[in-house]
Amino acid sequence: MADLFEPDVELRWRGKDTKVKTVSLPFQTVEHIDLWDVQASEEQQAVFEQMRQADPRWEGWTNRLIWGDNKNVMASLLDEFEGQIDLIYIDPPFATGANFTAKVEVGEAGDKAEKAASIIEQKTYNDTWGRGRASYLQMMYERLALMYRLLSATGSLYVHLDYRMDSYIRVVMDELFGKEESFLNEIIWAYKTRETSTRNWNRKHDTILMYVKQADYTFNADALRGAYPEEYLARFKHEDEIGKYVIRGKGGEGSPFPGQGDLTPEQEKKYPEWTYRQYLDDAGRLPRDWWEIDILNSNAAERVGFRTQKPEVLLERIIRASSNPGDLVADFFCGSGTTLTVAEKLGRRWIGSDLGKFAIHITRKRLMEVAASKDMEGKGQEYGKPPHPFVIQNLSEYKTYQFADTEEENREKYFEFILELYRAEPEPGHDLLHGKKGRHYVHIGELDSEMTIENVRRAVAELKALGADKLDVLAWEFAMNMDLDIETLQQAEDVDVKLIRIPREALQVKDPRKENIHFYEMPRLDVAVERRDGQVVLRIIDFNVYNLEDFSEDVIEILESYSDLIDYWAVDYDYDGQHFVSRWQTYRTRKDRSLELEFAGEESQVCGNQMVVKVVDIFGNDTNKLVEV
Ligand SMILES: C[S@@+](CC[C@H](N)C(=O)[O-])C[C@H]1O[C@@H](n2cnc3c(N)ncnc32)[C@H](O)[C@@H]1O
């Protein structure tokens, strides 16, 4: 934001607040995925090594996929990345709750089930798009302001919109960037879909706004040159030692051919002072600001089951034009990870985030399978390389600060309401212990954020100060790896902590005294360990999801076995007690829906170690189990 800038035009909306309140929270790494070291060929390793030596930005770098609200994610990245990101592309959702539902595939047959929005997604939707333009603009203002700060001096920001909000966001961005020259392009992405409207012109394009910070920005026009159309080439009829050309007339007083093209050699000979040769630029046609690119049809090979997934070729143009290999590319509304996948294939470093666990999971799998996806260079070929190592992270501090501006009274009512549903009694006078059910104290998570281990730790400290040792933690959503962290905490503090999910239907309840709603513990994973021919074999024998609220009736009918719910599982056979490193993994793909249920490791490699099994269900939720051998 240009500090001294006094905008001559400004957009106003109800509740506009230009002071963006931010907090920086620590990141927690929940999974480290390194297929590069295991799968890259010697030749690929050597090429990467050369690249690393030539470009120090790769040294010690790990790509990052972060689960969380991007406002908090970006604010927490500022310390490390202020002015460091070379290209940001975002495709924020607008106006449809459908952005948060998805079709997921179940089990071996791949039957389709509808995934409902999580409470956090639902709340975000209700607070922004669901409330109309003013709240949407405030939400976007805050996020664009953070992106502006993260963007490098030579960087560009691309914002993908449609006819509903493009003009509003453009004025907001003018205000944030502060200079007229910062606005470079309004790109029109035109596509074909069925024309069904007889009441207006059928809407067949999206708009992508492109902004830069300063005049010295990265733009590789040459990388995007394309072929000329036949009819254009046909005009270059003549050729000399320089190349193909057309003869054109010069303007000016007395010119016999003002502005005319396609003159004859005879005319050129007769009027040399009024003609010139316009040569064909052999390098190809320069890129323009309207693109015809097909949308992804439902059977496209690159489809990963995400409704709003964008075509890779669209991102390819943007990334090639506005970044160079080794540059840092980010997408803070990453969805199915199109930007990150293309950045990976084009040798850029990347950071992505999304609010949905499902989106994060889809992206994780998409990146893990990047070798089999289409190459960006040789058309029709496979990319053929594993992804560079990446981590999956979430923000680990609990967001109590958010309630600084909500009414204390409403909060109390919310806790009372949940306690009543859970059939527990209020326990006034404590900070984080909200109630008591029998001998168990109860701690309740807030409505708009996930429960994290830090928060439970604080509640446990309060519990122990009272000389008690049993705690029920009720929450709408738990941070990733929660169960694993809880196991360690229970051992260290000698307490009994239960993680219990507040069912979604609680939100619909009018009178909690009259309703009987079931609360369920987190899913349970059973793993059998066996020694066989010098190997240690882990087998998943049960995966018990008590809470089937994510499932519609028809899905529950489809389910044949516990394993139908498992989409991905991974083993860290050398767990260090803190960081889960995915050393072996297996998952269902669109082409191959089968899933192994056994992992076998050499005794010499795994014995004496702690092992952790991580299962991710078809909705993207993870469940972990610590295994001792
Ligand atoms: C239109 S989709 C992006 C699709 C993506 N371009 C692709 O190709 O798959 C928008 C995404 O923004 C995410 N989202 C919405 N609000 C968010 C927020 N506050 N923080 C992070 N992600 C958010 C949604 O979960 C959704 O996955």
The ligand as an SDF file (V2000), in Angstrom:
LIG
                    3D

 27 29  0  0  0  0  0  0  0  0999 V2000
  -12.4370  -21.5190   -6.7320 C   0  0  0  0  0  0  0  0  0  0  0  0
  -11.5460  -22.5400   -5.6340 S   0  0  0  0  0  0  0  0  0  0  0  0
   -9.9290  -22.5530   -6.2950 C   0  0  0  0  0  0  0  0  0  0  0  0
   -9.7590  -23.5640   -7.3980 C   0  0  0  0  0  0  0  0  0  0  0  0
   -8.3380  -23.6940   -7.9070 C   0  0  0  0  0  0  0  0  0  0  0  0
   -7.9410  -22.5370   -8.6870 N   0  0  0  0  0  0  0  0  0  0  0  0
   -8.1460  -24.9650   -8.7080 C   0  0  0  0  0  0  0  0  0  0  0  0
   -7.7100  -24.9110   -9.8690 O   0  0  0  0  0  0  0  0  0  0  0  0
   -8.4290  -26.0390   -8.1750 O   0  0  0  0  0  0  0  0  0  0  0  0
  -11.4210  -21.5390   -4.2190 C   0  0  0  0  0  0  0  0  0  0  0  0
  -10.8020  -22.1770   -2.9980 C   0  0  0  0  0  0  0  0  0  0  0  0
  -10.6250  -21.1480   -2.0190 O   0  0  0  0  0  0  0  0  0  0  0  0
  -10.7210  -21.7430   -0.7490 C   0  0  0  0  0  0  0  0  0  0  0  0
  -10.9550  -20.6790    0.2300 N   0  0  0  0  0  0  0  0  0  0  0  0
  -12.0470  -19.9160    0.4080 C   0  0  0  0  0  0  0  0  0  0  0  0
  -11.8780  -19.0400    1.4110 N   0  0  0  0  0  0  0  0  0  0  0  0
  -10.6320  -19.2400    1.8800 C   0  0  0  0  0  0  0  0  0  0  0  0
   -9.8600  -18.6530    2.9130 C   0  0  0  0  0  0  0  0  0  0  0  0
  -10.3480  -17.6710    3.6530 N   0  0  0  0  0  0  0  0  0  0  0  0
   -8.6170  -19.1280    3.1290 N   0  0  0  0  0  0  0  0  0  0  0  0
   -8.1180  -20.1300    2.3600 C   0  0  0  0  0  0  0  0  0  0  0  0
   -8.7970  -20.7100    1.3720 N   0  0  0  0  0  0  0  0  0  0  0  0
  -10.0410  -20.2810    1.1340 C   0  0  0  0  0  0  0  0  0  0  0  0
  -11.8350  -22.7420   -0.8960 C   0  0  0  0  0  0  0  0  0  0  0  0
  -11.7330  -23.7510    0.0940 O   0  0  0  0  0  0  0  0  0  0  0  0
  -11.6230  -23.2550   -2.3180 C   0  0  0  0  0  0  0  0  0  0  0  0
  -10.8830  -24.4550   -2.3050 O   0  0  0  0  0  0  0  0  0  0  0  0
  1  2  1  0
  2  3  1  0
  2 10  1  0
  3  4  1  0
  4  5  1  0
  5  6  1  0
  5  7  1  0
  7  8  2  0
  7  9  1  0
 10 11  1  0
 11 12  1  0
 11 26  1  0
 12 13  1  0
 13 14  1  0
 13 24  1  0
 14 15  1  0
 14 23  1  0
 15 16  2  0
 16 17  1  0
 17 18  1  0
 17 23  2  0
 18 19  1  0
 18 20  2  0
 20 21  1  0
 21 22  2  0
 22 23  1  0
 24 25  1  0
 24 26  1  0
 26 27  1  0
M  CHG  2   2   1   9  -1
M  END
$$$$
